[in-house]
Amino acid sequence: MRRLLSAPTAVLIVLALAGPAGAVPKKVAYPEVNVEVPDPFKPDAAFAAMRKAFTEAAAKKDAAALFALVGPTFMWTMAGATIEEFDLGRDALHNFKVVFGFRELGKDADGAVEGGPFWDALAAFAADGTYYEENGNLICGPTIANIADDRAFEQARAKIEPAGEAADWYFTLAETPVAKAPGDAGAPVGKVGKVALPVLNTYPPATEGKPAAAPTHYEVLLPTGKTGWIPVAAVRPLSAERLCYAKTPKGEWKIVAYDQPEE
């Protein structure tokens, strides 16, 4: 069973904290993979208040304050479909607790979850400020991207990914210059629009025996086969977990869904 949020979403979700963990792509030219990014959701005052409360609860590890933000219809889905582990016979808070490591699956009491509760993942969701509208009534984050041409994406993957292995693909949120080195202010090695790019490395690099530092830059492989660096803030994972919110009749925003990508 998969309960813990996968590691790169960064501000990025837990993925950003750990860095890319996929296959190392071949450094060769490949077809450009354009993406379509939905218009960003512009939070109202009530949403901003909810996010502030969420951020503070995660920072203080205040379970009571966090649970107060969970809506009465919290759902657990995979690619939009209800996941097998979602317990229809339990209330919303029970399922939320299982997702985020406060409670074991099928248990009535909190605790006994390896590594839980998953406060780092919750803090990452709270910190990410990119949201989009889903199905007209949900607001989800981090934002998503849709591949504009699936065939081009498959051709790109076939060109650069080792057989049977998948690289970590991220997409740019807007036109982005690609630097020679992390933070380099010189002439960029290139510039990309809204595209998906495979990630090679992170900066600062991980140091064995020490806690992983949140990356500030990613090394990406450009369609030309060249490599360069872009700020973490300029990209989001192409495949990542989403947390979704909805407004109650009283005008309060609540956490109502956790959606994980297909494995």
C-alpha positions as CSV (number, residue, x, y, z in Angstrom):
1,M,0.0,0.0,0.0
2,R,1.2,3.5,-0.8
3,R,0.4,6.1,1.8
4,L,3.4,8.4,2.0
5,L,3.6,11.1,-0.6
6,S,6.2,10.5,-3.1
7,A,9.3,12.5,-2.8
8,P,9.6,15.6,-5.3
9,T,6.9,18.1,-5.2
10,A,8.6,20.9,-3.9
11,V,8.3,23.9,-2.5
12,L,7.9,21.9,-3.5
13,I,6.5,18.8,-2.2
14,V,8.4,16.1,-0.5
15,L,9.9,15.3,-4.0
16,A,11.6,18.6,-4.0
17,L,13.2,17.9,-0.6
18,A,14.6,14.6,-1.8
19,G,15.4,15.5,-5.4
20,P,14.8,13.3,-8.4
21,A,15.0,9.6,-7.9
22,G,14.2,8.3,-11.4
23,A,16.5,6.9,-14.1
24,V,19.4,9.0,-15.4
25,P,18.4,10.0,-19.0
26,K,20.8,9.7,-21.9
27,K,22.3,13.1,-22.8
28,V,21.1,13.2,-26.4
29,A,18.7,15.3,-28.4
30,Y,15.0,14.4,-28.1
31,P,11.6,15.8,-29.4
32,E,10.4,18.9,-27.4
33,V,7.6,18.0,-25.1
34,N,5.2,20.9,-24.9
35,V,2.6,21.2,-22.1
36,E,-0.6,23.0,-21.3
37,V,-0.7,24.6,-17.9
38,P,-4.2,25.6,-16.5
39,D,-4.8,29.2,-15.5
40,P,-3.7,29.7,-11.9
41,F,-6.4,30.0,-9.3
42,K,-6.5,33.4,-7.5
43,P,-7.2,32.8,-3.8
44,D,-9.9,34.8,-2.1
45,A,-9.5,36.1,1.5
46,A,-11.1,32.9,2.9
47,F,-8.7,30.7,1.0
48,A,-5.8,32.8,2.1
49,A,-6.9,32.4,5.7
50,M,-7.2,28.7,5.4
51,R,-3.8,28.4,3.9
52,K,-2.3,30.5,6.7
53,A,-3.9,28.2,9.3
54,F,-2.7,25.2,7.4
55,T,0.8,26.5,7.2
56,E,0.9,27.3,10.9
57,A,-0.6,23.9,11.9
58,A,2.0,22.1,9.9
59,A,4.9,24.2,11.2
60,K,3.8,23.7,14.9
61,K,2.7,20.1,14.3
62,D,-0.6,21.1,15.8
63,A,-2.8,18.1,15.0
64,A,-6.0,19.6,16.5
65,A,-5.6,22.7,14.3
66,L,-4.9,20.6,11.3
67,F,-7.9,18.3,11.8
68,A,-10.2,21.3,12.1
69,L,-9.3,22.0,8.4
70,V,-10.4,18.7,7.1
71,G,-13.8,18.7,5.3
72,P,-16.6,16.2,6.2
73,T,-16.3,14.6,2.7
74,F,-12.6,14.0,2.4
75,M,-11.8,11.6,-0.4
76,W,-8.7,9.5,-1.2
77,T,-8.2,8.9,-4.9
78,M,-5.7,7.8,-7.5
79,A,-5.8,9.7,-10.8
80,G,-9.3,10.9,-9.9
81,A,-10.7,7.4,-9.0
82,T,-11.4,6.3,-5.5
83,I,-8.5,4.2,-4.2
84,E,-8.9,0.7,-2.8
85,E,-7.6,1.7,0.6
86,F,-10.2,4.5,1.0
87,D,-12.5,3.2,3.7
88,L,-16.1,4.1,2.9
89,G,-17.3,2.9,6.2
90,R,-15.1,5.4,8.1
91,D,-15.5,9.2,8.5
92,A,-13.4,11.7,6.5
93,L,-11.0,12.4,9.4
94,H,-10.1,8.7,9.7
95,N,-9.2,8.5,6.0
96,F,-7.2,11.7,6.2
97,K,-5.3,10.4,9.2
98,V,-4.4,7.2,7.3
99,V,-3.2,9.1,4.3
100,F,-0.9,11.3,6.3
101,G,0.4,8.8,8.8
102,F,-1.5,9.6,11.9
103,R,-3.2,6.2,12.0
104,E,-2.7,2.7,10.6
105,L,-5.0,1.5,7.9
106,G,-8.0,-0.2,9.5
107,K,-7.2,0.8,13.1
108,D,-9.3,2.9,15.4
109,A,-6.5,4.5,17.4
110,D,-3.8,7.0,16.2
111,G,-0.1,6.1,16.2
112,A,2.1,3.1,15.2
113,V,2.8,4.4,11.7
114,E,6.4,4.2,10.6
115,G,7.7,7.7,10.0
116,G,4.3,9.2,10.8
117,P,2.7,11.6,11.0
118,F,4.0,13.0,7.7
119,W,4.4,16.6,8.7
120,D,7.0,17.4,6.1
121,A,4.6,16.4,3.3
122,L,1.8,18.5,4.9
123,A,4.2,21.5,5.3
124,A,5.2,21.1,1.6
125,F,1.5,21.1,0.5
126,A,0.9,24.2,2.6
127,A,4.0,26.0,1.3
128,D,3.3,25.4,-2.4
129,G,1.3,28.4,-3.8
130,T,0.3,27.0,-7.2
131,Y,-3.4,26.1,-7.5
132,Y,-5.8,25.3,-10.3
133,E,-9.5,24.6,-10.6
134,E,-10.6,21.0,-11.0
135,N,-14.0,20.1,-12.3
136,G,-15.4,23.5,-11.4
137,N,-15.8,23.0,-7.7
138,L,-12.3,21.9,-6.4
139,I,-9.2,23.9,-6.0
140,C,-6.1,21.7,-6.1
141,G,-2.3,22.1,-5.7
142,P,0.4,22.0,-6.7
143,T,-0.7,22.9,-10.3
144,I,-0.7,20.3,-13.1
145,A,0.3,20.2,-16.7
146,N,-1.2,18.3,-19.6
147,I,1.1,16.9,-22.3
148,A,0.2,18.6,-25.6
149,D,1.3,15.7,-27.8
150,D,1.4,12.3,-26.2
151,R,3.2,10.8,-29.2
152,A,6.1,13.4,-28.9
153,F,6.4,12.6,-25.2
154,E,6.6,8.8,-25.9
155,Q,9.2,9.5,-28.6
156,A,11.2,11.6,-26.2
157,R,11.1,9.0,-23.5
158,A,12.1,6.2,-25.9
159,K,15.1,8.4,-27.0
160,I,16.5,9.3,-23.6
161,E,15.3,6.8,-20.9
162,P,17.0,3.5,-20.3
163,A,15.0,0.5,-21.2
164,G,12.3,-0.3,-18.6
165,E,13.2,2.8,-16.5
166,A,11.5,6.1,-16.1
167,A,13.2,9.5,-15.7
168,D,11.8,12.3,-13.5
169,W,10.0,14.8,-15.6
170,Y,9.2,18.3,-14.5
171,F,7.4,21.1,-16.3
172,T,8.1,24.8,-16.5
173,L,5.4,27.2,-15.4
174,A,6.3,29.9,-17.8
175,E,9.1,31.0,-20.2
176,T,12.4,30.1,-18.3
177,P,16.0,30.9,-19.0
178,V,18.4,27.9,-18.5
179,A,21.7,28.8,-16.8
180,K,25.1,27.3,-17.1
181,A,25.4,26.7,-13.4
182,P,23.1,27.2,-10.4
183,G,22.4,30.9,-9.9
184,D,24.7,31.9,-12.8
185,A,23.9,35.4,-14.0
186,G,25.7,35.1,-17.4
187,A,24.2,34.4,-20.8
188,P,21.8,31.4,-20.5
189,V,22.5,28.2,-22.4
190,G,19.0,28.3,-23.6
191,K,15.4,29.4,-22.9
192,V,12.3,27.2,-22.7
193,G,8.6,27.8,-22.8
194,K,6.0,25.7,-21.1
195,V,7.6,22.3,-21.6
196,A,8.4,19.1,-19.8
197,L,12.1,18.4,-19.1
198,P,13.9,15.4,-17.5
199,V,15.8,16.3,-14.4
200,L,19.4,15.1,-14.0
201,N,20.7,16.5,-10.7
202,T,19.9,18.9,-7.8
203,Y,21.7,21.7,-6.2
204,P,22.9,21.7,-3.5
205,P,23.8,18.0,-3.9
206,A,22.9,15.5,-1.2
207,T,25.6,14.7,1.3
208,E,25.8,11.2,2.7
209,G,25.1,11.1,6.4
210,K,23.5,14.5,6.5
211,P,19.8,15.6,6.2
212,A,18.9,16.5,2.7
213,A,18.8,20.2,2.0
214,A,15.9,21.5,0.0
215,P,17.1,22.0,-3.6
216,T,17.3,25.5,-5.0
217,H,18.1,24.5,-8.6
218,Y,17.6,21.5,-10.9
219,E,19.9,20.4,-13.7
220,V,17.7,19.6,-16.7
221,L,18.2,18.0,-20.1
222,L,17.2,20.3,-23.0
223,P,15.7,19.0,-26.2
224,T,19.0,19.9,-27.9
225,G,20.8,17.4,-25.7
226,K,22.5,20.2,-23.8
227,T,22.1,20.5,-20.0
228,G,21.6,23.5,-17.8
229,W,20.2,24.7,-14.5
230,I,16.8,26.2,-13.6
231,P,15.4,27.4,-10.2
232,V,13.2,24.9,-8.4
233,A,10.6,27.6,-8.1
234,A,10.2,27.6,-11.9
235,V,9.0,24.0,-12.2
236,R,6.7,21.4,-10.8
237,P,6.7,17.6,-11.1
238,L,4.8,16.3,-14.1
239,S,3.5,13.5,-11.9
240,A,2.8,14.3,-8.2
241,E,0.3,14.2,-5.4
242,R,-2.4,16.8,-5.2
243,L,-4.3,18.2,-2.2
244,C,-7.7,19.6,-3.0
245,Y,-9.9,22.1,-1.3
246,A,-13.6,23.1,-1.5
247,K,-15.7,25.9,0.0
248,T,-18.4,25.0,2.5
249,P,-21.9,26.7,2.5
250,K,-20.6,28.9,5.3
251,G,-17.8,30.2,3.0
252,E,-15.0,28.3,4.7
253,W,-12.3,26.4,2.7
254,K,-11.6,22.8,3.8
255,I,-9.2,20.1,2.7
256,V,-11.5,17.6,0.9
257,A,-9.3,15.3,-1.2
258,Y,-5.9,13.8,-1.6
259,D,-5.1,12.5,-5.1
260,Q,-2.1,10.4,-6.0
261,P,-0.8,9.6,-9.5
262,E,-1.0,6.2,-11.0
263,E,2.0,4.0,-10.1
